Amino acid sequence: MMIKSLLIALVLLFSGHLSFSQSLPLIRANSEKISIKDGNNPLTRYWDHLNGKVRPLVYSIDKTNQIRTVIFYTDIDSIAFDVFPGKLYNFNVLLRGKDTCHVQLSTVIQSSIHNASGTSGADTIPFILGTDQYIHIKGKINHFRELDLIFDTGASLFVLTEKGLSKSKVILDGSTENQGAGGFSTERTSSRNHLELANLYWKDLPILFYDYKGGLNADGVVGYNVFEDKVVEIDYDKGLLIIHQNLPDLKKDYSELPARHSIEGTFVEATVQKDMNAAKGWFLFDTGGGLTVAVSGNFANKNDLHRRLAIMGYANVSGTGAVVNKTEIAILPELKLTGFVLRDVPVRLNVQNSDYYGKAGIIGNAVLKRFNTIIDYPHGKIYLKPNHLLNTSFEPLKWGRILGIAVIGILMLSVGAFLFVKLKRRKSS
């Protein structure tokens, strides 16, 4: 789902009552807002709030399988750490000269735990592929009512909708600022929760709450962060998510799709082609997007796609914030993923000069559902095998509303936006 922009998953959560000594590093701040520079990524514009009442205040850094330098900035000070997987980095922030905030940067993966003792091997989570193109699974938050959840490879955090909040015992005890398709907004967060999916559960899980105002027919979104130390198999033929500890033996009918799994997200290489003209780019791998392909303005302009493709109409896309993005609706003759070719794919071309997360665009589940998929998160690899949906026709784009959930930051998961799309037919000249 399109929650995405720079990819910063910034999360508030409790992780127990740690004893912070006076010998911890101390920096100062006059404002609750902070920013983080993660690795070689530019200083993020996405902020969260210092909170002296949460002890410690934990920032769970996204993509914890990478070694890099992370710099934590306040409005007047900063501190840097060389971070390694599976570690905690503690320091204090003195807010306005009087309130001490205990802060912790965490690269610890919140690994799942088995409900049943003695369970070994792969775990299975049944799913239904909805008419909205999303992968729907059942789960519970805080041992309460069963929820309808969406598994989203493009989201880095658990997101609870207004429907899910009414069905679960969740305490919203924090806030975060995020950027959706239409700009910035402030959303509420919950710091310590219990998630249960089939025979697996997770403790102390952070949650971001977003009110879709009825725009998402689900109670919540499960991000990839709960599986970052696992291998996830998506079998559309059987309707199963299969969670492996290690990469299973692959048969000859699986092909490796060039992939990059980094602090920016999981991207795959795809080729868009018309006649003899082909253009390769890196696209966000997004099972949480009901769309086919969204192409960034920079990639479309660089490869002259606005002129080369048959434009069928346009869409005005808006989300959180006031910004409205104009896109053209076009038909792509060929989309190539490794050795597989899909023909006559409806795509959205962004008119503005912009990138999606610095890459070519997004590939959504209207395309991805055609392949049984194995995602090796620890090693950043993806494998595809065509399934019974491979040659099904693409649905034409319609009037109405579409949803985008976008991970927008490197340290903050931002729920992007309920997108209203108004399609208009171009007049023939």
N, C-alpha and C positions, 0 to 999 in steps of 0.2 A: 504494500500500500504506500502511497507516496508521502511518507513522512519525511522526507529526506532532503538534504541540502548539503551540509558540510559534515555531517555525521559526528555528533558529540553526545554521548550518552551520559548525562550528568544526573546523579541520583542521590537522593537523601535516604539514609536508612540507619536504623539502630543495628549495632553488631555486638551488643552486650555492654557491660559497664567496665570499660578499661580504666586502669589507674594511670593517669597522666602525671608525670613528675614535673617539677619546676625546671628540670634540666632539658626539657624538650625545646626545640627551636621555636622562637617567637617572632612573628611578624605583626604589623599593625594595619588597621583599616579604619576609615571614617565612614564607610558605606557597607551595607550588607551584601552588595553585589560583588561578584568575583568573575574572573575569566581564567581560562586555562589554555596553555600552549602545549599540545600533545605531539611529541616527536617532531617530525619535519613539517607538520601541518601549521598553517599560519595561526596567529593568535585568534582564538574564537571570539565572535561577537555575541555569543550566547551566554547567558548569565544564570546564576542561581543565588540563593539568599543565605548568608551566614545566620546561624541560629544558635544562640548560647544555651537554649533549653534542651537541645538534642546533644547527648554526650555518649560517644563521639559523633560528630557530623561526618558522615562517610561519603566520599565521592568514589563511586565504583567506576574505574576507568575502563572504557570499552576496548574490546579486542585484547584481552589480557595475555595473549600468547606472544606478544612482541616486547622486545627489550628496547627502551628508548628513554629520552629525557623528558620529563614533564615539569612544566613551570606553572605555579599557582600564583596568580596576580590579584592583589586587592587594588583599591584606587590609589594607594600611596606606597605599597611595598610588594615584595615578591619572595618566593622561595622555590628552589629547583631540586628535583630528585632524579637520579638515574634509576629507573624502575625495572624490576624483573618480575617474571610471572610468579604468582602465588605469594606475594609479599604485601606487608602493610607498612605505610610510612606516616608517622605521627608528628604533629606539630600543633602549636597554639596560635590563635589569632586574637590580638587584643583589639576589641571593637570600641571605638570612640574613647579609648583610654580607660575604660572601666569594666567592660564585659569580656571575659575570656572564653573564646570558642575553641573547644577541643576538636581538632580536624584530623581526619585520616584519609589518605589516598590508598585505595585498595586495588590490587591486581589479582585478588583471589576469586577464582571461579566458584560460583554457588552450585556445587555439584548436586545431582539428584540423589535421593535415598530411597531404598526399596521399602514399601509398606510391609511386605511379607519377608520374614527372616529366611535366610538360606537361598533366596532367589539368585540365579546366575544366568548368564547368557543375555540374549537380546530381549528387550521389552517391546510390547506392541501397544499402540494407542489407536483405536478405531477412529476413522473420520468419514465424513460425508462431504463430497464435492458439491457445494451448493450452486443454485442457479446464478448466484452472484459471483461465481468462479472461485470462491474462497474455500479453504480447507477448514471445515468445522469439526471441532473436537469437544468432548465433554470434560469438565473439570470442576473443582471446588476451591474456593478461597476461604481460609479460616474455618474449615470444617462445617461450612454452612450449606446452603442449597446448591444443587447442581447448576452449572452455568454452561451456556453455549459460547465457545471460544473459537477464535480464528488463529491458526498457526501462520505466522508472518515471518518469512526469512529476511524481510527488509526492515523489521523493527528490532531494536536492541533492548527492549524493556517490556514488561507486562503493562498493558493499558486496560483500564477499567472504564466501561461506558456508563452512562446514566442508568441504563437498564440493569447492568451488573451491580452498580452501587446499591440499588434498591433491594438486591437479592443477597447481599453479602455483608458480613460484619467487618467493615473496613473503616478505620479511623483516618481521616485526612488531617495530617499533622504538619504539613509543609507546603511549600509552593515553589514553582520553577517558571522561568520565562522561556518561551519557545518560539520558534519561527515556523509557520506553516506556509501554505501556498500563497497566502495573502499578507504575510508580514508577521509581526511579533504579537504574542499574547501571553498572559500569565495564567498558569494552570496549577491546580492543587496536586499534592503528592501524599502518599502514605508510606511510612518508613519500615514497617516490620509486619510481614504477612506470611501465611502458610499456603502454598499452592499444591494441589493434588491433581495429577493426571494419571488415570488408570492405576497401576501399581507403583507409581513414582510420586515422591513429594519433595518439596523444597521448603526450607525454613528461612526466615528473615528476608523475605523477598520484597524489594521496593516496588511500588506501584505508582503509575501516573494516571490521574483521573482526567477524562475528557468528556464533555457533554456534546454528543453528536446531534442532539435534538431530534432523535428518531431516525437519523440518516444512516446508521449502521445497524443492520439486523443481526446483532450479536451482543453478548454481554461483556466481551473483552477480547483482547489480542495477546497472544503468547509470542514473545519475541525469541530470536535465536539465542539470546544470552543464557537461557536455561539449559541449552545443549552445547555450549561452546567447547566442552571437553569430550564430546561424543561424536559418533558418526550417525547421521540421520538418513534413513531410507524412506522415501515417499513413494509408496506403491499405489498408483491410481487404479490399477486393475483389481486389487484386493481391498482397497479402501483402508489402508493401514499406514501409520507411521511406525517404523521399526527402528528402535534406538539401540545401536551397537556400541560396545566398548571399544572395538577396534574395527578396521575396515574388513568387511567380509570378502570371501573369494569372489572375484568378478568373472562372470562368464563372457564369452567372446562378443555377445550382443550388446555389451555396455561400451560406450565410447567416452573417453575423457574430454571434457569441455574446458578449454583454457580459462583459468579462473585466477582471481586475485582476492585474497581475504586479508584485509588490513584494518587499521583503525578507521578507515573511511567507510567500510562495508564490504559486502561480497559482490564482486563484479565479474562478469563473464564476457568473453570476446564473441562478437557476432558480426556478420557481414550483411549490409543492405545492398541490394543490387537491382539495377534496371539495365536490360540489354547487356552490353559488355562493360558497363561502368559499375564498379564495385567500391564500397567504402567500408573499412573495418573500424570498429570502435568498441569501447568497454561500457557495458550496460549493467545497471544494478539488477541483481537476481532477486525478484520480488514476488513471492507467492501471495503476499498481502495486497497486491494490486490486481484488481479485476480487469484492468486494461490489457491490450496486446502489447504495443510498444509506444513509448513516449520518447521523442527525439529532442535533444537540446537545440536551442537556437544556433549556438556556435557550430555544432556538428552539421546541422542542416545547411547553414550558410556556407561552411567550408566545402561541402560536397554538392552544393547547388541543388539540394533536394526540393526546395520550393518551386523551382522551375522544371526539374526533371520528372517529378511525380505528378500523377493526376490528382489535382486538388478537388475534393468533393464538397467542401464547406469549411466552416470554422467554428471554434468553440471559445467562449469567454469563461475562463476558469478562475474562480475566487475561493479563498479559504479564510483561515483566521487572519485578521488584519484587513487593511483596506486595498491592498494591491490586487489588480485584476490582470491575469495573464491571458494573452490571446494566442490561440493555437489554430493551425490549419489541419483539417482532416484529409488524409491522402491514402491512396492505395499503393502499397509497396509490392512490386512484382515478385521479389524473392527475399526471404530472410533465411540466412544460413547460420546454423548452430553446429559447430564441428562439422561432421559429414552429412548432416540432415538439412533438407531444404523445405521451407514452408512457402506457399505461393499465395499471392493476392491477400496480403495481410493489411488490414486497416491500421493506420498509424496516426499519431498526433505529432505535428511539427510545431515546436515553439517558435513564435515569430520574433520575440525579443532575442538580442544577443546575450545568451546566458548558457551556463552549463548545469547539468544535474550532477551535483557533488563533484564537479570538475571532470566529469566523464561525458560519454555520448548520450546517455539517457537511461531509460528503465525498460526492462522486459517483464511484463506482468503475467499473471497466471492463466490468462486466456491463451497464451502461448505455452507456458511451462507445463500446464496440465497434460500436454500431449506426450510427455516423457516421464517414465518412472525414473526417479532421481536418487542418487546417493551423494550426500554432502559430508565430506570428511573435514569437519571444522578444525581439528588440531593441526592438520597439514594443509588446509586451504585448497582442497581439491574437490571437483564436482564431476560426476559420471552420469551419463544419460543413456536411456534405452527407450525406443519408441513403444507406446502402448496403444490400446484400442481407440484412443481419441486422436491419434496422429492426423488422420485425414478428414476429421470432421470440419465442416465449413465454419468460417468465422461469422459471428453475428454482426449485422450492420450496426453502425453507431446510431443511437436514438436520441430523441429529445429527453431531457430530464436531468437527474442528478447522479453523480458518481462519487465514490468515497475515495479519499487518499489518506493513508496513514504514513507519515514520513518520519524517518529517524533523522533528525537534523543536526546532529552534532556529534562531536567526537566524545564528548562526555555527557551529553544530555539527550535523552530520547525525547523527542518532541512529537506530540501527536499532531499530525498534520491533518488535516483539515477535511472538513466536509466540503466537497467541491461541487459547486453548482455549474453545470455545463449547459450552455444554450447553443444549440446547433442551428446554423442557418445555411440554407442552400445558396450557393453562389449563382448569380444570374449568368447565363451563357452570353458570351460577347458576340 
